Amino acid sequence: MRKNLSEVNLKMAPTIIVKCTKCGGYMLSAKKQKTKICPYCGTNVTLQRAQHIATADSAPEASEILRKLKSERGFDRKS
Ligand SMILES: [Zn+2]
């Protein structure tokens, strides 16, 4: 299924997925941001030094990619 244009335009901020330098957890960040607090271990990650997993054109797209990455890795162990 392809998204229609109005849906795509909602949140067009380029978003990156980076890997935490300490715990290896994946997180989302706006591309223009310089640092990000890891939601898993609380480390202030310098995005330039962190490994970039993926880049997306919008926040929803990035979170979709992140969800797939997590399910592949079994990162969420709630079930
Ligand atoms: Zn972390």
PDB file of the backbone (N, CA, C, O) and the ligand in Angstrom, with CONECT records:
HET     ZN  A 101       1
ATOM      1  N   MET A   1       0.847  -1.208   0.000  1.00  0.00           N
ATOM      2  CA  MET A   1       0.000   0.000   0.000  1.00  0.00           C
ATOM      3  C   MET A   1       0.877   1.251   0.000  1.00  0.00           C
ATOM      4  O   MET A   1       1.787   1.375   0.820  1.00  0.00           O
ATOM      5  N   ARG A   2       0.607   2.166  -0.908  1.00  0.00           N
ATOM      6  CA  ARG A   2       1.363   3.423  -0.922  1.00  0.00           C
ATOM      7  C   ARG A   2       0.599   4.504  -0.182  1.00  0.00           C
ATOM      8  O   ARG A   2      -0.629   4.569  -0.246  1.00  0.00           O
ATOM      9  N   LYS A   3       1.315   5.327   0.502  1.00  0.00           N
ATOM     10  CA  LYS A   3       0.684   6.441   1.200  1.00  0.00           C
ATOM     11  C   LYS A   3       0.272   7.510   0.192  1.00  0.00           C
ATOM     12  O   LYS A   3       0.941   7.714  -0.821  1.00  0.00           O
ATOM     13  N   ASN A   4      -0.821   8.179   0.477  1.00  0.00           N
ATOM     14  CA  ASN A   4      -1.146   9.319  -0.385  1.00  0.00           C
ATOM     15  C   ASN A   4      -0.358  10.548   0.067  1.00  0.00           C
ATOM     16  O   ASN A   4       0.193  10.579   1.168  1.00  0.00           O
ATOM     17  N   LEU A   5      -0.315  11.542  -0.790  1.00  0.00           N
ATOM     18  CA  LEU A   5       0.586  12.671  -0.562  1.00  0.00           C
ATOM     19  C   LEU A   5       0.273  13.466   0.704  1.00  0.00           C
ATOM     20  O   LEU A   5       1.188  13.882   1.415  1.00  0.00           O
ATOM     21  N   SER A   6      -1.000  13.676   0.987  1.00  0.00           N
ATOM     22  CA  SER A   6      -1.336  14.480   2.160  1.00  0.00           C
ATOM     23  C   SER A   6      -0.852  13.796   3.435  1.00  0.00           C
ATOM     24  O   SER A   6      -0.453  14.456   4.395  1.00  0.00           O
ATOM     25  N   GLU A   7      -0.891  12.492   3.431  1.00  0.00           N
ATOM     26  CA  GLU A   7      -0.430  11.748   4.596  1.00  0.00           C
ATOM     27  C   GLU A   7       1.088  11.894   4.764  1.00  0.00           C
ATOM     28  O   GLU A   7       1.595  12.054   5.874  1.00  0.00           O
ATOM     29  N   VAL A   8       1.781  11.836   3.657  1.00  0.00           N
ATOM     30  CA  VAL A   8       3.235  11.965   3.672  1.00  0.00           C
ATOM     31  C   VAL A   8       3.664  13.338   4.166  1.00  0.00           C
ATOM     32  O   VAL A   8       4.682  13.465   4.847  1.00  0.00           O
ATOM     33  N   ASN A   9       2.893  14.364   3.826  1.00  0.00           N
ATOM     34  CA  ASN A   9       3.266  15.727   4.184  1.00  0.00           C
ATOM     35  C   ASN A   9       3.056  16.056   5.660  1.00  0.00           C
ATOM     36  O   ASN A   9       3.520  17.094   6.132  1.00  0.00           O
ATOM     37  N   LEU A  10       2.376  15.202   6.379  1.00  0.00           N
ATOM     38  CA  LEU A  10       2.071  15.498   7.773  1.00  0.00           C
ATOM     39  C   LEU A  10       3.313  15.784   8.607  1.00  0.00           C
ATOM     40  O   LEU A  10       3.410  16.836   9.239  1.00  0.00           O
ATOM     41  N   LYS A  11       4.247  14.865   8.611  1.00  0.00           N
ATOM     42  CA  LYS A  11       5.458  15.060   9.401  1.00  0.00           C
ATOM     43  C   LYS A  11       6.666  14.782   8.521  1.00  0.00           C
ATOM     44  O   LYS A  11       7.191  13.668   8.486  1.00  0.00           O
ATOM     45  N   MET A  12       7.093  15.812   7.815  1.00  0.00           N
ATOM     46  CA  MET A  12       8.163  15.609   6.849  1.00  0.00           C
ATOM     47  C   MET A  12       9.550  15.843   7.424  1.00  0.00           C
ATOM     48  O   MET A  12      10.527  15.908   6.678  1.00  0.00           O
ATOM     49  N   ALA A  13       9.648  15.968   8.728  1.00  0.00           N
ATOM     50  CA  ALA A  13      10.964  16.165   9.316  1.00  0.00           C
ATOM     51  C   ALA A  13      11.812  14.916   9.118  1.00  0.00           C
ATOM     52  O   ALA A  13      11.416  13.826   9.531  1.00  0.00           O
ATOM     53  N   PRO A  14      12.977  15.066   8.489  1.00  0.00           N
ATOM     54  CA  PRO A  14      13.860  13.915   8.321  1.00  0.00           C
ATOM     55  C   PRO A  14      14.223  13.324   9.681  1.00  0.00           C
ATOM     56  O   PRO A  14      14.615  14.044  10.601  1.00  0.00           O
ATOM     57  N   THR A  15      14.090  12.034   9.791  1.00  0.00           N
ATOM     58  CA  THR A  15      14.300  11.364  11.064  1.00  0.00           C
ATOM     59  C   THR A  15      15.291  10.226  10.892  1.00  0.00           C
ATOM     60  O   THR A  15      15.241   9.486   9.909  1.00  0.00           O
ATOM     61  N   ILE A  16      16.186  10.095  11.851  1.00  0.00           N
ATOM     62  CA  ILE A  16      17.175   9.026  11.764  1.00  0.00           C
ATOM     63  C   ILE A  16      16.971   8.018  12.892  1.00  0.00           C
ATOM     64  O   ILE A  16      16.425   8.332  13.949  1.00  0.00           O
ATOM     65  N   ILE A  17      17.424   6.815  12.630  1.00  0.00           N
ATOM     66  CA  ILE A  17      17.433   5.788  13.667  1.00  0.00           C
ATOM     67  C   ILE A  17      18.886   5.520  14.014  1.00  0.00           C
ATOM     68  O   ILE A  17      19.690   5.165  13.152  1.00  0.00           O
ATOM     69  N   VAL A  18      19.210   5.694  15.278  1.00  0.00           N
ATOM     70  CA  VAL A  18      20.596   5.505  15.709  1.00  0.00           C
ATOM     71  C   VAL A  18      20.660   4.446  16.802  1.00  0.00           C
ATOM     72  O   VAL A  18      19.673   4.137  17.469  1.00  0.00           O
ATOM     73  N   LYS A  19      21.854   3.910  16.953  1.00  0.00           N
ATOM     74  CA  LYS A  19      22.086   2.883  17.946  1.00  0.00           C
ATOM     75  C   LYS A  19      22.800   3.518  19.131  1.00  0.00           C
ATOM     76  O   LYS A  19      23.805   4.207  18.957  1.00  0.00           O
ATOM     77  N   CYS A  20      22.289   3.289  20.326  1.00  0.00           N
ATOM     78  CA  CYS A  20      22.907   3.845  21.523  1.00  0.00           C
ATOM     79  C   CYS A  20      24.340   3.345  21.649  1.00  0.00           C
ATOM     80  O   CYS A  20      24.614   2.158  21.474  1.00  0.00           O
ATOM     81  N   THR A  21      25.261   4.278  21.959  1.00  0.00           N
ATOM     82  CA  THR A  21      26.679   3.912  22.065  1.00  0.00           C
ATOM     83  C   THR A  21      26.958   3.072  23.302  1.00  0.00           C
ATOM     84  O   THR A  21      27.992   2.409  23.382  1.00  0.00           O
ATOM     85  N   LYS A  22      26.046   3.094  24.265  1.00  0.00           N
ATOM     86  CA  LYS A  22      26.279   2.352  25.491  1.00  0.00           C
ATOM     87  C   LYS A  22      25.548   1.008  25.526  1.00  0.00           C
ATOM     88  O   LYS A  22      26.167  -0.037  25.724  1.00  0.00           O
ATOM     89  N   CYS A  23      24.220   1.043  25.333  1.00  0.00           N
ATOM     90  CA  CYS A  23      23.450  -0.193  25.495  1.00  0.00           C
ATOM     91  C   CYS A  23      23.061  -0.834  24.163  1.00  0.00           C
ATOM     92  O   CYS A  23      22.574  -1.964  24.140  1.00  0.00           O
ATOM     93  N   GLY A  24      23.273  -0.114  23.044  1.00  0.00           N
ATOM     94  CA  GLY A  24      22.960  -0.700  21.748  1.00  0.00           C
ATOM     95  C   GLY A  24      21.489  -0.647  21.388  1.00  0.00           C
ATOM     96  O   GLY A  24      21.076  -1.232  20.387  1.00  0.00           O
ATOM     97  N   GLY A  25      20.692   0.043  22.187  1.00  0.00           N
ATOM     98  CA  GLY A  25      19.267   0.164  21.875  1.00  0.00           C
ATOM     99  C   GLY A  25      19.030   1.109  20.713  1.00  0.00           C
ATOM    100  O   GLY A  25      19.793   2.053  20.504  1.00  0.00           O
ATOM    101  N   TYR A  26      17.981   0.857  19.965  1.00  0.00           N
ATOM    102  CA  TYR A  26      17.645   1.727  18.834  1.00  0.00           C
ATOM    103  C   TYR A  26      16.742   2.855  19.290  1.00  0.00           C
ATOM    104  O   TYR A  26      15.857   2.656  20.123  1.00  0.00           O
ATOM    105  N   MET A  27      16.967   4.035  18.744  1.00  0.00           N
ATOM    106  CA  MET A  27      16.081   5.159  19.050  1.00  0.00           C
ATOM    107  C   MET A  27      15.951   6.098  17.866  1.00  0.00           C
ATOM    108  O   MET A  27      16.787   6.125  16.963  1.00  0.00           O
ATOM    109  N   LEU A  28      14.871   6.869  17.905  1.00  0.00           N
ATOM    110  CA  LEU A  28      14.595   7.828  16.841  1.00  0.00           C
ATOM    111  C   LEU A  28      15.106   9.201  17.233  1.00  0.00           C
ATOM    112  O   LEU A  28      15.115   9.557  18.411  1.00  0.00           O
ATOM    113  N   SER A  29      15.534   9.973  16.237  1.00  0.00           N
ATOM    114  CA  SER A  29      15.916  11.353  16.515  1.00  0.00           C
ATOM    115  C   SER A  29      15.708  12.199  15.274  1.00  0.00           C
ATOM    116  O   SER A  29      15.869  11.725  14.149  1.00  0.00           O
ATOM    117  N   ALA A  30      15.351  13.452  15.488  1.00  0.00           N
ATOM    118  CA  ALA A  30      15.318  14.382  14.359  1.00  0.00           C
ATOM    119  C   ALA A  30      16.728  14.507  13.806  1.00  0.00           C
ATOM    120  O   ALA A  30      17.701  14.523  14.561  1.00  0.00           O
ATOM    121  N   LYS A  31      16.834  14.594  12.492  1.00  0.00           N
ATOM    122  CA  LYS A  31      18.140  14.583  11.862  1.00  0.00           C
ATOM    123  C   LYS A  31      18.997  15.769  12.299  1.00  0.00           C
ATOM    124  O   LYS A  31      20.219  15.654  12.396  1.00  0.00           O
ATOM    125  N   LYS A  32      18.351  16.914  12.563  1.00  0.00           N
ATOM    126  CA  LYS A  32      19.117  18.113  12.904  1.00  0.00           C
ATOM    127  C   LYS A  32      19.567  18.141  14.359  1.00  0.00           C
ATOM    128  O   LYS A  32      20.352  19.000  14.761  1.00  0.00           O
ATOM    129  N   GLN A  33      19.066  17.199  15.138  1.00  0.00           N
ATOM    130  CA  GLN A  33      19.430  17.168  16.547  1.00  0.00           C
ATOM    131  C   GLN A  33      20.874  16.701  16.732  1.00  0.00           C
ATOM    132  O   GLN A  33      21.387  15.922  15.928  1.00  0.00           O
ATOM    133  N   LYS A  34      21.523  17.176  17.786  1.00  0.00           N
ATOM    134  CA  LYS A  34      22.932  16.817  17.992  1.00  0.00           C
ATOM    135  C   LYS A  34      23.110  15.716  19.020  1.00  0.00           C
ATOM    136  O   LYS A  34      23.973  14.849  18.881  1.00  0.00           O
ATOM    137  N   THR A  35      22.278  15.761  20.057  1.00  0.00           N
ATOM    138  CA  THR A  35      22.361  14.726  21.080  1.00  0.00           C
ATOM    139  C   THR A  35      20.971  14.204  21.403  1.00  0.00           C
ATOM    140  O   THR A  35      19.961  14.839  21.098  1.00  0.00           O
ATOM    141  N   LYS A  36      20.944  13.039  22.022  1.00  0.00           N
ATOM    142  CA  LYS A  36      19.661  12.420  22.339  1.00  0.00           C
ATOM    143  C   LYS A  36      19.830  11.551  23.588  1.00  0.00           C
ATOM    144  O   LYS A  36      20.809  10.818  23.723  1.00  0.00           O
ATOM    145  N   ILE A  37      18.859  11.649  24.495  1.00  0.00           N
ATOM    146  CA  ILE A  37      18.903  10.799  25.685  1.00  0.00           C
ATOM    147  C   ILE A  37      18.341   9.425  25.323  1.00  0.00           C
ATOM    148  O   ILE A  37      17.221   9.310  24.826  1.00  0.00           O
ATOM    149  N   CYS A  38      19.129   8.399  25.578  1.00  0.00           N
ATOM    150  CA  CYS A  38      18.667   7.045  25.288  1.00  0.00           C
ATOM    151  C   CYS A  38      17.495   6.680  26.205  1.00  0.00           C
ATOM    152  O   CYS A  38      17.599   6.828  27.423  1.00  0.00           O
ATOM    153  N   PRO A  39      16.380   6.204  25.634  1.00  0.00           N
ATOM    154  CA  PRO A  39      15.215   5.849  26.449  1.00  0.00           C
ATOM    155  C   PRO A  39      15.427   4.571  27.262  1.00  0.00           C
ATOM    156  O   PRO A  39      14.643   4.276  28.164  1.00  0.00           O
ATOM    157  N   TYR A  40      16.459   3.825  26.957  1.00  0.00           N
ATOM    158  CA  TYR A  40      16.694   2.550  27.634  1.00  0.00           C
ATOM    159  C   TYR A  40      17.654   2.680  28.813  1.00  0.00           C
ATOM    160  O   TYR A  40      17.415   2.116  29.880  1.00  0.00           O
ATOM    161  N   CYS A  41      18.748   3.431  28.614  1.00  0.00           N
ATOM    162  CA  CYS A  41      19.755   3.495  29.671  1.00  0.00           C
ATOM    163  C   CYS A  41      20.030   4.919  30.148  1.00  0.00           C
ATOM    164  O   CYS A  41      20.789   5.108  31.098  1.00  0.00           O
ATOM    165  N   GLY A  42      19.427   5.928  29.507  1.00  0.00           N
ATOM    166  CA  GLY A  42      19.559   7.299  29.986  1.00  0.00           C
ATOM    167  C   GLY A  42      20.838   8.004  29.578  1.00  0.00           C
ATOM    168  O   GLY A  42      21.092   9.129  30.010  1.00  0.00           O
ATOM    169  N   THR A  43      21.642   7.361  28.757  1.00  0.00           N
ATOM    170  CA  THR A  43      22.879   7.988  28.302  1.00  0.00           C
ATOM    171  C   THR A  43      22.598   9.133  27.339  1.00  0.00           C
ATOM    172  O   THR A  43      21.717   9.028  26.485  1.00  0.00           O
ATOM    173  N   ASN A  44      23.339  10.219  27.472  1.00  0.00           N
ATOM    174  CA  ASN A  44      23.241  11.312  26.512  1.00  0.00           C
ATOM    175  C   ASN A  44      24.118  10.960  25.315  1.00  0.00           C
ATOM    176  O   ASN A  44      25.342  11.080  25.375  1.00  0.00           O
ATOM    177  N   VAL A  45      23.486  10.525  24.232  1.00  0.00           N
ATOM    178  CA  VAL A  45      24.217  10.022  23.080  1.00  0.00           C
ATOM    179  C   VAL A  45      24.511  11.146  22.095  1.00  0.00           C
ATOM    180  O   VAL A  45      23.608  11.873  21.680  1.00  0.00           O
ATOM    181  N   THR A  46      25.775  11.281  21.726  1.00  0.00           N
ATOM    182  CA  THR A  46      26.147  12.218  20.666  1.00  0.00           C
ATOM    183  C   THR A  46      25.857  11.546  19.332  1.00  0.00           C
ATOM    184  O   THR A  46      26.495  10.558  18.970  1.00  0.00           O
ATOM    185  N   LEU A  47      24.897  12.087  18.615  1.00  0.00           N
ATOM    186  CA  LEU A  47      24.399  11.391  17.415  1.00  0.00           C
ATOM    187  C   LEU A  47      25.459  11.223  16.340  1.00  0.00           C
ATOM    188  O   LEU A  47      25.431  10.260  15.573  1.00  0.00           O
ATOM    189  N   GLN A  48      26.386  12.158  16.288  1.00  0.00           N
ATOM    190  CA  GLN A  48      27.441  12.062  15.289  1.00  0.00           C
ATOM    191  C   GLN A  48      28.330  10.839  15.512  1.00  0.00           C
ATOM    192  O   GLN A  48      28.884  10.277  14.567  1.00  0.00           O
ATOM    193  N   ARG A  49      28.454  10.443  16.763  1.00  0.00           N
ATOM    194  CA  ARG A  49      29.317   9.291  17.083  1.00  0.00           C
ATOM    195  C   ARG A  49      28.560   7.985  17.075  1.00  0.00           C
ATOM    196  O   ARG A  49      29.162   6.915  16.977  1.00  0.00           O
ATOM    197  N   ALA A  50      27.244   8.059  17.175  1.00  0.00           N
ATOM    198  CA  ALA A  50      26.449   6.840  17.225  1.00  0.00           C
ATOM    199  C   ALA A  50      26.315   6.226  15.830  1.00  0.00           C
ATOM    200  O   ALA A  50      26.414   6.912  14.813  1.00  0.00           O
ATOM    201  N   GLN A  51      26.089   4.924  15.818  1.00  0.00           N
ATOM    202  CA  GLN A  51      25.915   4.236  14.548  1.00  0.00           C
ATOM    203  C   GLN A  51      24.532   4.533  13.981  1.00  0.00           C
ATOM    204  O   GLN A  51      23.523   4.355  14.663  1.00  0.00           O
ATOM    205  N   HIS A  52      24.490   4.987  12.729  1.00  0.00           N
ATOM    206  CA  HIS A  52      23.211   5.271  12.092  1.00  0.00           C
ATOM    207  C   HIS A  52      22.664   3.992  11.465  1.00  0.00           C
ATOM    208  O   HIS A  52      23.283   3.404  10.578  1.00  0.00           O
ATOM    209  N   ILE A  53      21.521   3.585  11.932  1.00  0.00           N
ATOM    210  CA  ILE A  53      20.916   2.353  11.434  1.00  0.00           C
ATOM    211  C   ILE A  53      20.138   2.615  10.158  1.00  0.00           C
ATOM    212  O   ILE A  53      20.235   1.855   9.194  1.00  0.00           O
ATOM    213  N   ALA A  54      19.363   3.700  10.155  1.00  0.00           N
ATOM    214  CA  ALA A  54      18.528   3.999   8.993  1.00  0.00           C
ATOM    215  C   ALA A  54      18.157   5.471   8.986  1.00  0.00           C
ATOM    216  O   ALA A  54      18.223   6.155  10.008  1.00  0.00           O
ATOM    217  N   THR A  55      17.766   5.938   7.817  1.00  0.00           N
ATOM    218  CA  THR A  55      17.289   7.310   7.682  1.00  0.00           C
ATOM    219  C   THR A  55      15.920   7.277   7.021  1.00  0.00           C
ATOM    220  O   THR A  55      15.692   6.521   6.077  1.00  0.00           O
ATOM    221  N   ALA A  56      15.010   8.103   7.526  1.00  0.00           N
ATOM    222  CA  ALA A  56      13.674   8.160   6.949  1.00  0.00           C
ATOM    223  C   ALA A  56      13.298   9.609   6.673  1.00  0.00           C
ATOM    224  O   ALA A  56      13.864  10.533   7.258  1.00  0.00           O
ATOM    225  N   ASP A  57      12.335   9.796   5.777  1.00  0.00           N
ATOM    226  CA  ASP A  57      11.920  11.150   5.413  1.00  0.00           C
ATOM    227  C   ASP A  57      10.971  11.766   6.428  1.00  0.00           C
ATOM    228  O   ASP A  57      10.777  12.981   6.454  1.00  0.00           O
ATOM    229  N   SER A  58      10.386  10.925   7.259  1.00  0.00           N
ATOM    230  CA  SER A  58       9.404  11.448   8.204  1.00  0.00           C
ATOM    231  C   SER A  58       9.419  10.623   9.482  1.00  0.00           C
ATOM    232  O   SER A  58       9.914   9.496   9.511  1.00  0.00           O
ATOM    233  N   ALA A  59       8.863  11.211  10.544  1.00  0.00           N
ATOM    234  CA  ALA A  59       8.829  10.518  11.823  1.00  0.00           C
ATOM    235  C   ALA A  59       8.016   9.216  11.793  1.00  0.00           C
ATOM    236  O   ALA A  59       8.478   8.204  12.321  1.00  0.00           O
ATOM    237  N   PRO A  60       6.821   9.215  11.192  1.00  0.00           N
ATOM    238  CA  PRO A  60       6.046   7.954  11.147  1.00  0.00           C
ATOM    239  C   PRO A  60       6.781   6.848  10.395  1.00  0.00           C
ATOM    240  O   PRO A  60       6.728   5.680  10.780  1.00  0.00           O
ATOM    241  N   GLU A  61       7.464   7.226   9.324  1.00  0.00           N
ATOM    242  CA  GLU A  61       8.211   6.240   8.548  1.00  0.00           C
ATOM    243  C   GLU A  61       9.335   5.657   9.395  1.00  0.00           C
ATOM    244  O   GLU A  61       9.580   4.451   9.373  1.00  0.00           O
ATOM    245  N   ALA A  62      10.007   6.515  10.133  1.00  0.00           N
ATOM    246  CA  ALA A  62      11.105   6.068  10.985  1.00  0.00           C
ATOM    247  C   ALA A  62      10.616   5.131  12.081  1.00  0.00           C
ATOM    248  O   ALA A  62      11.268   4.134  12.390  1.00  0.00           O
ATOM    249  N   SER A  63       9.471   5.451  12.667  1.00  0.00           N
ATOM    250  CA  SER A  63       8.979   4.595  13.745  1.00  0.00           C
ATOM    251  C   SER A  63       8.524   3.246  13.203  1.00  0.00           C
ATOM    252  O   SER A  63       8.576   2.235  13.904  1.00  0.00           O
ATOM    253  N   GLU A  64       8.083   3.241  11.967  1.00  0.00           N
ATOM    254  CA  GLU A  64       7.707   1.978  11.328  1.00  0.00           C
ATOM    255  C   GLU A  64       8.948   1.094  11.133  1.00  0.00           C
ATOM    256  O   GLU A  64       8.913  -0.108  11.396  1.00  0.00           O
ATOM    257  N   ILE A  65      10.029   1.701  10.675  1.00  0.00           N
ATOM    258  CA  ILE A  65      11.290   0.976  10.490  1.00  0.00           C
ATOM    259  C   ILE A  65      11.784   0.450  11.842  1.00  0.00           C
ATOM    260  O   ILE A  65      12.232  -0.691  11.962  1.00  0.00           O
ATOM    261  N   LEU A  66      11.687   1.310  12.842  1.00  0.00           N
ATOM    262  CA  LEU A  66      12.150   0.940  14.173  1.00  0.00           C
ATOM    263  C   LEU A  66      11.371  -0.251  14.719  1.00  0.00           C
ATOM    264  O   LEU A  66      11.931  -1.148  15.348  1.00  0.00           O
ATOM    265  N   ARG A  67      10.073  -0.236  14.464  1.00  0.00           N
ATOM    266  CA  ARG A  67       9.225  -1.338  14.945  1.00  0.00           C
ATOM    267  C   ARG A  67       9.651  -2.662  14.309  1.00  0.00           C
ATOM    268  O   ARG A  67       9.682  -3.701  14.969  1.00  0.00           O
ATOM    269  N   LYS A  68       9.977  -2.605  13.027  1.00  0.00           N
ATOM    270  CA  LYS A  68      10.415  -3.821  12.343  1.00  0.00           C
ATOM    271  C   LYS A  68      11.757  -4.307  12.889  1.00  0.00           C
ATOM    272  O   LYS A  68      11.960  -5.503  13.097  1.00  0.00           O
ATOM    273  N   LEU A  69      12.664  -3.362  13.116  1.00  0.00           N
ATOM    274  CA  LEU A  69      13.971  -3.718  13.662  1.00  0.00           C
ATOM    275  C   LEU A  69      13.822  -4.387  15.021  1.00  0.00           C
ATOM    276  O   LEU A  69      14.483  -5.384  15.310  1.00  0.00           O
ATOM    277  N   LYS A  70      12.950  -3.830  15.849  1.00  0.00           N
ATOM    278  CA  LYS A  70      12.756  -4.382  17.185  1.00  0.00           C
ATOM    279  C   LYS A  70      12.176  -5.778  17.138  1.00  0.00           C
ATOM    280  O   LYS A  70      12.590  -6.651  17.901  1.00  0.00           O
ATOM    281  N   SER A  71      11.219  -5.999  16.245  1.00  0.00           N
ATOM    282  CA  SER A  71      10.595  -7.320  16.185  1.00  0.00           C
ATOM    283  C   SER A  71      11.581  -8.355  15.652  1.00  0.00           C
ATOM    284  O   SER A  71      11.527  -9.524  16.033  1.00  0.00           O
ATOM    285  N   GLU A  72      12.484  -7.923  14.769  1.00  0.00           N
ATOM    286  CA  GLU A  72      13.498  -8.839  14.269  1.00  0.00           C
ATOM    287  C   GLU A  72      14.476  -9.236  15.365  1.00  0.00           C
ATOM    288  O   GLU A  72      14.904 -10.386  15.462  1.00  0.00           O
ATOM    289  N   ARG A  73      14.811  -8.266  16.173  1.00  0.00           N
ATOM    290  CA  ARG A  73      15.798  -8.492  17.224  1.00  0.00           C
ATOM    291  C   ARG A  73      15.203  -9.098  18.485  1.00  0.00           C
ATOM    292  O   ARG A  73      15.921  -9.636  19.328  1.00  0.00           O
ATOM    293  N   GLY A  74      13.883  -9.005  18.607  1.00  0.00           N
ATOM    294  CA  GLY A  74      13.238  -9.443  19.819  1.00  0.00           C
ATOM    295  C   GLY A  74      13.567  -8.510  20.965  1.00  0.00           C
ATOM    296  O   GLY A  74      13.748  -8.938  22.104  1.00  0.00           O
ATOM    297  N   PHE A  75      13.641  -7.223  20.645  1.00  0.00           N
ATOM    298  CA  PHE A  75      14.051  -6.252  21.648  1.00  0.00           C
ATOM    299  C   PHE A  75      12.985  -6.067  22.724  1.00  0.00           C
ATOM    300  O   PHE A  75      13.302  -5.906  23.902  1.00  0.00           O
ATOM    301  N   ASP A  76      11.734  -6.091  22.313  1.00  0.00           N
ATOM    302  CA  ASP A  76      10.635  -5.982  23.277  1.00  0.00           C
ATOM    303  C   ASP A  76      10.303  -7.353  23.824  1.00  0.00           C
ATOM    304  O   ASP A  76       9.847  -8.234  23.095  1.00  0.00           O
ATOM    305  N   ARG A  77      10.529  -7.524  25.083  1.00  0.00           N
ATOM    306  CA  ARG A  77      10.321  -8.859  25.656  1.00  0.00           C
ATOM    307  C   ARG A  77       9.132  -8.893  26.608  1.00  0.00           C
ATOM    308  O   ARG A  77       9.144  -9.576  27.632  1.00  0.00           O
ATOM    309  N   LYS A  78       8.109  -8.136  26.238  1.00  0.00           N
ATOM    310  CA  LYS A  78       6.963  -8.059  27.144  1.00  0.00           C
ATOM    311  C   LYS A  78       6.030  -9.256  27.007  1.00  0.00           C
ATOM    312  O   LYS A  78       5.340  -9.619  27.959  1.00  0.00           O
ATOM    313  N   SER A  79       6.006  -9.862  25.845  1.00  0.00           N
ATOM    314  CA  SER A  79       5.001 -10.911  25.606  1.00  0.00           C
ATOM    315  C   SER A  79       5.408 -12.260  26.125  1.00  0.00           C
ATOM    316  O   SER A  79       4.657 -13.226  25.989  1.00  0.00           O
TER     317      SER A  79
HETATM  318 ZN    ZN A 101      21.237   3.230  25.787  1.00  0.00          ZN2+
END
